């Protein structure tokens, strides 16, 4: 694993969590709109609809996955924060903390560091290079020991 892949994986974990939270919101929404079975009909049309117990079971499963992903994100975000904090003070350090650890948009980062969006985007690969150099010189073998959990997407 490279330094860039390590940082990108942390950034992606946050995005995955946002998607999972949206999935939970959708399940809640679906649960409020479940229709009861119309027993007055002579025959049943279509397949077997998902009932409330199926929805609740699905919700509990997704919430458990979300909790596990949050734990993973917090662990790796803190590890990244500690490592990035060892960089020399400057824009590289700020951009990495804001983008990777705090999951800020380019517009938000630009406003905070008082630079343009494009300049901040230009800085990221340079900052990742600085981070990679830090890991290679001070923490050789760290990236080889990093193991992110794999979550099923079902």
N, CA and C atoms as an extended XYZ file, in Angstrom:
462
Properties=species:S:1:pos:R:3:atomname:S:1:resname:S:1:resid:I:1 pbc="F F F"
N         0.849       -1.175        0.000 N   UNK     1
C         0.000        0.000        0.000 CA  UNK     1
C         0.894        1.237        0.000 C   UNK     1
N         0.516        2.216       -0.792 N   UNK     2
C         1.264        3.472       -0.831 CA  UNK     2
C         0.629        4.475        0.127 C   UNK     2
N         1.331        5.574        0.359 N   UNK     3
C         0.793        6.631        1.221 CA  UNK     3
C        -0.489        7.200        0.617 C   UNK     3
N        -0.510        7.355       -0.702 N   UNK     4
C        -1.701        7.890       -1.370 CA  UNK     4
C        -2.887        6.945       -1.199 C   UNK     4
N        -2.653        5.641       -1.329 N   UNK     5
C        -3.736        4.664       -1.154 CA  UNK     5
C        -4.244        4.652        0.285 C   UNK     5
N        -3.335        4.777        1.240 N   UNK     6
C        -3.710        4.829        2.656 CA  UNK     6
C        -4.632        6.018        2.921 C   UNK     6
N        -4.223        7.194        2.457 N   UNK     7
C        -5.024        8.401        2.680 CA  UNK     7
C        -6.351        8.335        1.925 C   UNK     7
N        -6.326        7.818        0.703 N   UNK     8
C        -7.559        7.710       -0.086 CA  UNK     8
C        -8.542        6.758        0.574 C   UNK     8
N        -8.044        5.678        1.151 N   UNK     9
C        -8.926        4.709        1.822 CA  UNK     9
C        -9.618        5.348        3.017 C   UNK     9
N        -8.900        6.173        3.763 N   UNK    10
C        -9.513        6.871        4.899 CA  UNK    10
C       -10.590        7.825        4.394 C   UNK    10
N       -10.286        8.557        3.324 N   UNK    11
C       -11.267        9.479        2.748 CA  UNK    11
C       -12.498        8.709        2.260 C   UNK    11
N       -12.278        7.569        1.616 N   UNK    12
C       -13.383        6.755        1.096 CA  UNK    12
C       -14.242        6.154        2.205 C   UNK    12
N       -13.637        5.840        3.341 N   UNK    13
C       -14.414        5.313        4.468 CA  UNK    13
C       -15.510        6.292        4.868 C   UNK    13
N       -15.166        7.581        4.918 N   UNK    14
C       -16.162        8.594        5.277 CA  UNK    14
C       -17.279        8.636        4.242 C   UNK    14
N       -16.927        8.551        2.963 N   UNK    15
C       -17.940        8.543        1.906 CA  UNK    15
C       -18.838        7.314        2.013 C   UNK    15
N       -18.246        6.167        2.329 N   UNK    16
C       -19.031        4.937        2.502 CA  UNK    16
C       -20.032        5.084        3.641 C   UNK    16
N       -19.610        5.744        4.706 N   UNK    17
C       -20.489        5.943        5.863 CA  UNK    17
C       -21.666        6.836        5.494 C   UNK    17
N       -21.418        7.875        4.731 N   UNK    18
C       -22.503        8.760        4.295 CA  UNK    18
C       -23.516        7.968        3.471 C   UNK    18
N       -23.035        7.094        2.600 N   UNK    19
C       -23.942        6.248        1.801 CA  UNK    19
C       -24.744        5.310        2.690 C   UNK    19
N       -24.089        4.717        3.675 N   UNK    20
C       -24.768        3.796        4.588 CA  UNK    20
C       -25.826        4.539        5.410 C   UNK    20
N       -25.523        5.764        5.847 N   UNK    21
C       -26.507        6.561        6.589 CA  UNK    21
C       -27.706        6.894        5.709 C   UNK    21
N       -27.455        7.143        4.435 N   UNK    22
C       -28.546        7.405        3.504 CA  UNK    22
C       -29.392        6.149        3.305 C   UNK    22
N       -28.739        4.999        3.271 N   UNK    23
C       -29.459        3.728        3.143 CA  UNK    23
C       -30.375        3.509        4.356 C   UNK    23
N       -29.878        3.827        5.537 N   UNK    24
C       -30.691        3.693        6.755 CA  UNK    24
C       -31.887        4.638        6.705 C   UNK    24
N       -31.649        5.870        6.245 N   UNK    25
C       -32.747        6.828        6.114 CA  UNK    25
C       -33.811        6.288        5.163 C   UNK    25
N       -33.373        5.672        4.067 N   UNK    26
C       -34.302        5.114        3.082 CA  UNK    26
C       -35.084        3.937        3.666 C   UNK    26
N       -34.435        3.096        4.447 N   UNK    27
C       -35.134        1.972        5.080 CA  UNK    27
C       -36.195        2.490        6.042 C   UNK    27
N       -35.849        3.514        6.832 N   UNK    28
C       -36.834        4.124        7.738 CA  UNK    28
C       -38.026        4.659        6.945 C   UNK    28
N       -37.718        5.315        5.843 N   UNK    29
C       -38.765        5.864        4.981 CA  UNK    29
C       -39.660        4.749        4.436 C   UNK    29
N       -39.037        3.675        3.983 N   UNK    30
C       -39.801        2.533        3.462 CA  UNK    30
C       -40.682        1.918        4.539 C   UNK    30
N       -40.171        1.863        5.754 N   UNK    31
C       -40.939        1.258        6.849 CA  UNK    31
C       -42.200        2.058        7.148 C   UNK    31
N       -42.130        3.362        6.979 N   UNK    32
C       -43.313        4.183        7.251 CA  UNK    32
C       -44.338        4.097        6.129 C   UNK    32
N       -43.925        3.580        4.987 N   UNK    33
C       -44.831        3.490        3.844 CA  UNK    33
C       -45.226        2.059        3.489 C   UNK    33
N       -44.994        1.121        4.398 N   UNK    34
C       -45.403       -0.261        4.126 CA  UNK    34
C       -46.914       -0.345        4.025 C   UNK    34
N       -47.363       -1.097        3.056 N   UNK    35
C       -48.805       -1.278        2.874 CA  UNK    35
C       -49.225       -2.591        3.515 C   UNK    35
N       -50.403       -2.590        4.056 N   UNK    36
C       -50.915       -3.844        4.618 CA  UNK    36
C       -51.459       -4.707        3.479 C   UNK    36
N       -51.537       -5.996        3.728 N   UNK    37
C       -52.016       -6.940        2.720 CA  UNK    37
C       -53.528       -6.805        2.593 C   UNK    37
N       -53.987       -6.692        1.350 N   UNK    38
C       -55.427       -6.607        1.085 CA  UNK    38
C       -55.968       -8.026        0.961 C   UNK    38
N       -56.644       -8.490        2.002 N   UNK    39
C       -57.172       -9.863        2.012 CA  UNK    39
C       -58.526       -9.969        1.337 C   UNK    39
N       -59.084       -8.859        0.899 N   UNK    40
C       -60.397       -8.907        0.258 CA  UNK    40
C       -60.306       -9.343       -1.207 C   UNK    40
N       -59.113       -9.339       -1.773 N   UNK    41
C       -58.952       -9.745       -3.172 CA  UNK    41
C       -59.105      -11.252       -3.306 C   UNK    41
N       -59.567      -11.671       -4.511 N   UNK    42
C       -59.728      -13.091       -4.804 CA  UNK    42
C       -58.384      -13.786       -4.994 C   UNK    42
N       -57.418      -13.060       -5.520 N   UNK    43
C       -56.114      -13.661       -5.749 CA  UNK    43
C       -55.026      -12.641       -5.397 C   UNK    43
N       -53.836      -13.147       -5.232 N   UNK    44
C       -52.698      -12.296       -4.887 CA  UNK    44
C       -51.923      -11.991       -6.159 C   UNK    44
N       -51.617      -10.732       -6.378 N   UNK    45
C       -50.832      -10.320       -7.536 CA  UNK    45
C       -49.388      -10.085       -7.109 C   UNK    45
N       -48.455      -10.446       -7.976 N   UNK    46
C       -47.050      -10.156       -7.716 CA  UNK    46
C       -46.416      -11.127       -6.749 C   UNK    46
N       -45.177      -10.796       -6.363 N   UNK    47
C       -44.429      -11.648       -5.442 CA  UNK    47
C       -44.785      -11.350       -4.000 C   UNK    47
N       -43.994      -11.902       -3.126 N   UNK    48
C       -44.230      -11.718       -1.701 CA  UNK    48
C       -43.601      -10.391       -1.276 C   UNK    48
N       -44.402       -9.444       -0.783 N   UNK    49
C       -43.840       -8.160       -0.373 CA  UNK    49
C       -43.059       -8.303        0.931 C   UNK    49
N       -42.121       -7.401        1.124 N   UNK    50
C       -41.336       -7.402        2.343 CA  UNK    50
C       -42.208       -6.863        3.475 C   UNK    50
N       -42.309       -7.603        4.563 N   UNK    51
C       -43.131       -7.126        5.667 CA  UNK    51
C       -42.265       -6.349        6.658 C   UNK    51
N       -42.885       -5.855        7.710 N   UNK    52
C       -42.204       -5.000        8.671 CA  UNK    52
C       -41.047       -5.723        9.357 C   UNK    52
N       -41.217       -6.991        9.682 N   UNK    53
C       -40.140       -7.719       10.365 CA  UNK    53
C       -38.908       -7.851        9.466 C   UNK    53
N       -39.126       -8.032        8.157 N   UNK    54
C       -38.004       -8.084        7.220 CA  UNK    54
C       -37.282       -6.739        7.173 C   UNK    54
N       -38.061       -5.672        7.164 N   UNK    55
C       -37.475       -4.327        7.130 CA  UNK    55
C       -36.673       -4.048        8.399 C   UNK    55
N       -37.220       -4.432        9.553 N   UNK    56
C       -36.524       -4.209       10.823 CA  UNK    56
C       -35.228       -5.014       10.859 C   UNK    56
N       -35.274       -6.257       10.410 N   UNK    57
C       -34.068       -7.091       10.376 CA  UNK    57
C       -33.015       -6.470        9.463 C   UNK    57
N       -33.449       -5.992        8.311 N   UNK    58
C       -32.542       -5.332        7.372 CA  UNK    58
C       -31.956       -4.069        7.998 C   UNK    58
N       -32.791       -3.300        8.668 N   UNK    59
C       -32.342       -2.072        9.323 CA  UNK    59
C       -31.290       -2.375       10.384 C   UNK    59
N       -31.529       -3.374       11.208 N   UNK    60
C       -30.576       -3.736       12.260 CA  UNK    60
C       -29.238       -4.185       11.674 C   UNK    60
N       -29.301       -4.917       10.568 N   UNK    61
C       -28.077       -5.372        9.909 CA  UNK    61
C       -27.277       -4.190        9.359 C   UNK    61
N       -27.954       -3.271        8.704 N   UNK    62
C       -27.281       -2.105        8.130 CA  UNK    62
C       -26.717       -1.220        9.241 C   UNK    62
N       -27.466       -1.057       10.334 N   UNK    63
C       -26.973       -0.248       11.452 CA  UNK    63
C       -25.745       -0.881       12.096 C   UNK    63
N       -25.700       -2.203       12.188 N   UNK    64
C       -24.525       -2.887       12.741 CA  UNK    64
C       -23.308       -2.672       11.835 C   UNK    64
N       -23.526       -2.739       10.515 N   UNK    65
C       -22.436       -2.475        9.570 CA  UNK    65
C       -21.951       -1.036        9.707 C   UNK    65
N       -22.892       -0.117        9.871 N   UNK    66
C       -22.535        1.291       10.020 CA  UNK    66
C       -21.696        1.507       11.272 C   UNK    66
N       -22.087        0.898       12.382 N   UNK    67
C       -21.318        1.024       13.624 CA  UNK    67
C       -19.889        0.518       13.436 C   UNK    67
N       -19.745       -0.618       12.766 N   UNK    68
C       -18.413       -1.182       12.526 CA  UNK    68
C       -17.585       -0.257       11.632 C   UNK    68
N       -18.218        0.324       10.621 N   UNK    69
C       -17.503        1.233        9.724 CA  UNK    69
C       -17.099        2.512       10.447 C   UNK    69
N       -17.955        3.011       11.340 N   UNK    70
C       -17.601        4.194       12.131 CA  UNK    70
C       -16.391        3.902       13.007 C   UNK    70
N       -16.379        2.741       13.659 N   UNK    71
C       -15.236        2.366       14.501 CA  UNK    71
C       -13.952        2.328       13.684 C   UNK    71
N       -14.038        1.738       12.504 N   UNK    72
C       -12.880        1.656       11.607 CA  UNK    72
C       -12.421        3.055       11.182 C   UNK    72
N       -13.362        3.902       10.802 N   UNK    73
C       -13.014        5.256       10.375 CA  UNK    73
C       -12.342        6.030       11.499 C   UNK    73
N       -12.909        5.978       12.684 N   UNK    74
C       -12.344        6.717       13.817 CA  UNK    74
C       -10.914        6.249       14.095 C   UNK    74
N       -10.713        4.947       14.074 N   UNK    75
C        -9.377        4.386       14.325 CA  UNK    75
C        -8.355        4.915       13.318 C   UNK    75
N        -8.672        4.802       12.023 N   UNK    76
C        -7.707        5.190       10.996 CA  UNK    76
C        -7.585        6.700       10.850 C   UNK    76
N        -8.675        7.418       11.105 N   UNK    77
C        -8.606        8.879       11.044 CA  UNK    77
C        -7.672        9.408       12.132 C   UNK    77
N        -7.759        8.834       13.328 N   UNK    78
C        -6.871        9.245       14.418 CA  UNK    78
C        -5.421        8.881       14.115 C   UNK    78
N        -5.218        7.715       13.527 N   UNK    79
C        -3.858        7.313       13.144 CA  UNK    79
C        -3.298        8.290       12.109 C   UNK    79
N        -4.105        8.634       11.112 N   UNK    80
C        -3.668        9.591       10.090 CA  UNK    80
C        -3.403       10.960       10.707 C   UNK    80
N        -4.270       11.388       11.625 N   UNK    81
C        -4.093       12.691       12.271 CA  UNK    81
C        -2.746       12.746       13.005 C   UNK    81
N        -2.410       11.679       13.731 N   UNK    82
C        -1.135       11.640       14.466 CA  UNK    82
C         0.051       11.711       13.512 C   UNK    82
N        -0.042       10.982       12.401 N   UNK    83
C         1.058       10.970       11.442 CA  UNK    83
C         1.178       12.306       10.710 C   UNK    83
N         0.057       12.856       10.267 N   UNK    84
C         0.071       14.134        9.542 CA  UNK    84
C         0.574       15.250       10.449 C   UNK    84
N         0.261       15.166       11.736 N   UNK    85
C         0.700       16.190       12.695 CA  UNK    85
C         2.221       16.283       12.765 C   UNK    85
N         2.913       15.252       12.337 N   UNK    86
C         4.372       15.260       12.376 CA  UNK    86
C         5.002       15.936       11.161 C   UNK    86
N         4.180       16.318       10.192 N   UNK    87
C         4.693       17.081        9.048 CA  UNK    87
C         5.045       18.493        9.510 C   UNK    87
N         5.914       19.136        8.753 N   UNK    88
C         6.251       20.530        9.045 CA  UNK    88
C         5.001       21.392        8.894 C   UNK    88
N         4.822       22.387        9.753 N   UNK    89
C         3.650       23.266        9.606 CA  UNK    89
C         3.648       23.932        8.228 C   UNK    89
N         2.485       24.031        7.642 N   UNK    90
C         2.366       24.653        6.334 CA  UNK    90
C         1.108       24.210        5.625 C   UNK    90
N         0.996       24.619        4.375 N   UNK    91
C        -0.204       24.311        3.602 CA  UNK    91
C        -0.375       22.819        3.348 C   UNK    91
N         0.717       22.099        3.148 N   UNK    92
C         0.608       20.652        2.910 CA  UNK    92
C        -0.085       19.970        4.077 C   UNK    92
N         0.368       20.293        5.251 N   UNK    93
C        -0.213       19.710        6.463 CA  UNK    93
C        -1.680       20.100        6.591 C   UNK    93
N        -1.983       21.373        6.365 N   UNK    94
C        -3.365       21.858        6.477 CA  UNK    94
C        -4.280       21.184        5.469 C   UNK    94
N        -3.822       21.080        4.230 N   UNK    95
C        -4.649       20.474        3.182 CA  UNK    95
C        -4.922       19.002        3.500 C   UNK    95
N        -3.916       18.274        3.952 N   UNK    96
C        -4.129       16.860        4.300 CA  UNK    96
C        -5.108       16.709        5.461 C   UNK    96
N        -4.931       17.515        6.497 N   UNK    97
C        -5.842       17.422        7.644 CA  UNK    97
C        -7.268       17.770        7.244 C   UNK    97
N        -7.422       18.837        6.481 N   UNK    98
C        -8.768       19.272        6.101 CA  UNK    98
C        -9.433       18.299        5.134 C   UNK    98
N        -8.690       17.810        4.155 N   UNK    99
C        -9.289       16.956        3.121 CA  UNK    99
C        -9.470       15.510        3.591 C   UNK    99
N        -8.441       14.932        4.156 N   UNK   100
C        -8.476       13.510        4.502 CA  UNK   100
C        -9.120       13.281        5.864 C   UNK   100
N        -8.641       13.971        6.874 N   UNK   101
C        -9.114       13.721        8.237 CA  UNK   101
C       -10.484       14.344        8.474 C   UNK   101
N       -10.671       15.584        8.022 N   UNK   102
C       -11.936       16.285        8.286 CA  UNK   102
C       -12.939       16.189        7.145 C   UNK   102
N       -12.535       15.571        6.028 N   UNK   103
C       -13.432       15.310        4.890 CA  UNK   103
C       -14.111       16.588        4.391 C   UNK   103
N       -13.339       17.643        4.254 N   UNK   104
C       -13.871       18.924        3.783 CA  UNK   104
C       -13.854       18.987        2.260 C   UNK   104
N       -14.761       19.792        1.714 N   UNK   105
C       -14.799       19.997        0.262 CA  UNK   105
C       -13.660       20.941       -0.131 C   UNK   105
N       -13.352       20.965       -1.428 N   UNK   106
C       -12.284       21.854       -1.897 CA  UNK   106
C       -12.640       23.309       -1.642 C   UNK   106
N       -13.895       23.644       -1.796 N   UNK   107
C       -14.332       25.022       -1.557 CA  UNK   107
C       -14.114       25.410       -0.091 C   UNK   107
N       -14.444       24.501        0.829 N   UNK   108
C       -14.243       24.774        2.258 CA  UNK   108
C       -12.756       24.893        2.587 C   UNK   108
N       -11.950       24.014        2.011 N   UNK   109
C       -10.503       24.063        2.256 CA  UNK   109
C        -9.935       25.383        1.756 C   UNK   109
N       -10.335       25.779        0.551 N   UNK   110
C        -9.842       27.029       -0.029 CA  UNK   110
C       -10.189       28.222        0.856 C   UNK   110
N       -11.391       28.238        1.397 N   UNK   111
C       -11.799       29.342        2.268 CA  UNK   111
C       -10.972       29.361        3.554 C   UNK   111
N       -10.674       28.198        4.088 N   UNK   112
C        -9.928       28.122        5.347 CA  UNK   112
C        -8.471       28.543        5.168 C   UNK   112
N        -7.832       28.083        4.093 N   UNK   113
C        -6.409       28.403        3.891 CA  UNK   113
C        -6.203       29.666        3.048 C   UNK   113
N        -7.291       30.289        2.636 N   UNK   114
C        -7.247       31.547        1.874 CA  UNK   114
C        -6.484       31.404        0.552 C   UNK   114
N        -6.770       30.316       -0.142 N   UNK   115
C        -6.206       30.059       -1.469 CA  UNK   115
C        -7.349       29.653       -2.389 C   UNK   115
N        -7.068       29.511       -3.672 N   UNK   116
C        -8.113       29.091       -4.614 CA  UNK   116
C        -8.333       27.579       -4.532 C   UNK   116
N        -9.504       27.151       -5.006 N   UNK   117
C        -9.810       25.712       -5.065 CA  UNK   117
C        -8.743       24.979       -5.880 C   UNK   117
N        -8.416       25.549       -7.036 N   UNK   118
C        -7.446       24.911       -7.930 CA  UNK   118
C        -6.076       24.776       -7.273 C   UNK   118
N        -5.675       25.806       -6.546 N   UNK   119
C        -4.373       25.747       -5.883 CA  UNK   119
C        -4.367       24.658       -4.804 C   UNK   119
N        -5.467       24.536       -4.097 N   UNK   120
C        -5.574       23.491       -3.065 CA  UNK   120
C        -5.534       22.105       -3.693 C   UNK   120
N        -6.211       21.943       -4.830 N   UNK   121
C        -6.163       20.661       -5.546 CA  UNK   121
C        -4.740       20.355       -6.017 C   UNK   121
N        -4.047       21.403       -6.448 N   UNK   122
C        -2.659       21.255       -6.890 CA  UNK   122
C        -1.759       20.845       -5.717 C   UNK   122
N        -2.071       21.343       -4.530 N   UNK   123
C        -1.252       21.043       -3.354 CA  UNK   123
C        -1.399       19.603       -2.861 C   UNK   123
N        -2.557       19.000       -3.071 N   UNK   124
C        -2.802       17.675       -2.495 CA  UNK   124
C        -1.757       16.634       -2.911 C   UNK   124
N        -1.460       16.458       -4.196 N   UNK   125
C        -0.438       15.448       -4.539 CA  UNK   125
C         0.930       15.765       -3.924 C   UNK   125
N         1.250       17.043       -3.811 N   UNK   126
C         2.517       17.426       -3.185 CA  UNK   126
C         2.503       17.072       -1.701 C   UNK   126
N         1.368       17.323       -1.054 N   UNK   127
C         1.219       17.006        0.366 CA  UNK   127
C         1.279       15.498        0.589 C   UNK   127
N         0.660       14.742       -0.312 N   UNK   128
C         0.705       13.275       -0.208 CA  UNK   128
C         2.148       12.796       -0.378 C   UNK   128
N         2.882       13.439       -1.263 N   UNK   129
C         4.305       13.105       -1.431 CA  UNK   129
C         5.094       13.374       -0.162 C   UNK   129
N         4.834       14.514        0.475 N   UNK   130
C         5.487       14.832        1.750 CA  UNK   130
C         5.137       13.790        2.808 C   UNK   130
N         3.870       13.386        2.823 N   UNK   131
C         3.403       12.388        3.785 CA  UNK   131
C         4.088       11.044        3.527 C   UNK   131
N         4.190       10.669        2.264 N   UNK   132
C         4.866        9.422        1.906 CA  UNK   132
C         6.329        9.434        2.315 C   UNK   132
N         6.981       10.573        2.128 N   UNK   133
C         8.386       10.703        2.530 CA  UNK   133
C         8.520       10.575        4.048 C   UNK   133
N         7.610       11.205        4.774 N   UNK   134
C         7.608       11.107        6.242 CA  UNK   134
C         7.489        9.646        6.678 C   UNK   134
N         6.546        8.925        6.077 N   UNK   135
C         6.355        7.518        6.440 CA  UNK   135
C         7.584        6.678        6.087 C   UNK   135
N         8.163        6.938        4.924 N   UNK   136
C         9.314        6.152        4.480 CA  UNK   136
C        10.537        6.387        5.368 C   UNK   136
N        10.709        7.609        5.846 N   UNK   137
C        11.907        7.919        6.631 CA  UNK   137
C        11.728        7.643        8.120 C   UNK   137
N        10.585        7.998        8.668 N   UNK   138
C        10.386        7.844       10.122 CA  UNK   138
C         9.674        6.556       10.515 C   UNK   138
N         8.854        6.037        9.633 N   UNK   139
C         8.057        4.843        9.948 CA  UNK   139
C         8.148        3.806        8.833 C   UNK   139
N         9.347        3.335        8.528 N   UNK   140
C         9.453        2.340        7.454 CA  UNK   140
C         8.682        1.074        7.834 C   UNK   140
N         7.958        0.539        6.892 N   UNK   141
C         7.181       -0.674        7.138 CA  UNK   141
C         5.784       -0.419        7.672 C   UNK   141
N         5.456        0.837        7.998 N   UNK   142
C         4.124        1.132        8.540 CA  UNK   142
C         3.036        0.760        7.538 C   UNK   142
N         3.205        1.177        6.298 N   UNK   143
C         2.171        0.929        5.287 CA  UNK   143
C         1.996       -0.557        4.996 C   UNK   143
N         3.054       -1.341        5.190 N   UNK   144
C         2.941       -2.792        4.994 CA  UNK   144
C         2.095       -3.435        6.085 C   UNK   144
N         2.037       -2.787        7.249 N   UNK   145
C         1.289       -3.354        8.378 CA  UNK   145
C        -0.177       -2.919        8.403 C   UNK   145
N        -0.547       -1.982        7.545 N   UNK   146
C        -1.917       -1.459        7.545 CA  UNK   146
C        -2.865       -2.470        6.915 C   UNK   146
N        -3.915       -2.795        7.642 N   UNK   147
C        -4.942       -3.722        7.145 CA  UNK   147
C        -6.315       -3.113        7.394 C   UNK   147
N        -6.969       -2.692        6.337 N   UNK   148
C        -8.330       -2.184        6.441 CA  UNK   148
C        -9.292       -3.360        6.377 C   UNK   148
N       -10.370       -3.280        7.128 N   UNK   149
C       -11.386       -4.331        7.097 CA  UNK   149
C       -12.154       -4.244        5.790 C   UNK   149
N       -12.590       -5.397        5.315 N   UNK   150
C       -13.424       -5.454        4.117 CA  UNK   150
C       -14.864       -5.666        4.554 C   UNK   150
N       -15.759       -4.843        4.061 N   UNK   151
C       -17.171       -4.954        4.416 CA  UNK   151
C       -17.947       -5.455        3.216 C   UNK   151
N       -18.890       -6.330        3.494 N   UNK   152
C       -19.722       -6.842        2.401 CA  UNK   152
C       -20.698       -5.762        1.981 C   UNK   152
N       -20.924       -5.662        0.692 N   UNK   153
C       -21.859       -4.669        0.177 CA  UNK   153
C       -23.235       -5.255       -0.027 C   UNK   153
N       -23.359       -6.534        0.137 N   UNK   154
C       -24.616       -7.284        0.054 CA  UNK   154
C       -25.397       -6.982       -1.176 C   UNK   154
